Amino acid sequence: MPEAFTKSFADRLNSLCRISVKRSAERERVLPGHAYVAPGHSHLLLKRSGANYMTELSQAEPVNRHRPSVDVLFRSAATMRAKMRSA
């Protein structure tokens, strides 16, 4: 997704949805009732910081020809869940 598109896409969704929607920034705290759209130039990942989930942006290589890639996001979410279960 082009970087300029993701901002307008998030703004449009925000105007239509009951939850807050925004384009994600680096190291942003993930809040209930909010949705985060990856910027067009980066993968979006979830990380833990103490008791909070935080966003992380990565400019790693495209996955399946895409950056951002939902595969990267879902893989990071699955890793967080697995870590919580093993703790």
N, C-alpha and C positions, 0 to 999 in steps of 0.2 A: 504494500500500500504506500502510495506517495506520502511524504511527510506532511505536506500542506493538506492533504485529504483527511488524515487522521484527526487533525484538530477540528476541522469543520464537521466531520462525522461524529466525533464525541460531543460537540456542541449541539448538533441536531438531535442526537439521542437524548441528551440531557433535557432538551426542551420538550421531548415527547414522553419521557419515562417518569415514573414516580420516584425512582431512586436517582441519586446523583451520578452522572456519568462525566468523566473527564479524561483527557489524554494524560497518561501517567508520566511522572517525573522520577528521576533517580532518587532512591532511598526515601520513598514516600510511604508513610504508614498506611496499611490497608485497613479500611474502616468498614464496619457493617453498613449495609444499605448503600454502598458505593460500587460503581463499576469502573474499571480502568481499561482504557484502550491503549495499546502499545503505539509509541510513535513510529512513524514509517521507516525510520533508520535503524531501529533496534529491536532485538528480541526482548520480551518482558518475562521476568522470572520472579518467583517468590523466594524470599529468604527470611530467616528468623533473626530477631534482635531482641533478646530477652523474652518477654511474654508477647511481643508484637510480631506480626508479619509485616515485612517491608518489601517494596518493589526494588528490583535491580534491573538495569538496562544493560544489554550486551550487544556489541557490534560484531559478535562472532560470525563466522561464515553462514550463509543461508542454509536452511534445512529444507530439503525437497524443493529447492529453488526459491524459498521464501524467507524473507526477513522483514518484518517479524513473522515468526512461525508459531502457530498454536501448539505444535508438538513440543516446542521448547518450554512454553508456559505450562502445559499439562505435565510434562516430565518433572519440572521443578516442584509443582504442587504435589505430585505423587511422592517425590523424595521427601518433602516436608512431612507428609502423612506417615510415611514409613518410619521416619525418625521419631515422630511422636509416639507411634505404637511400640517402638523398641525401648523407649525411655522409661 
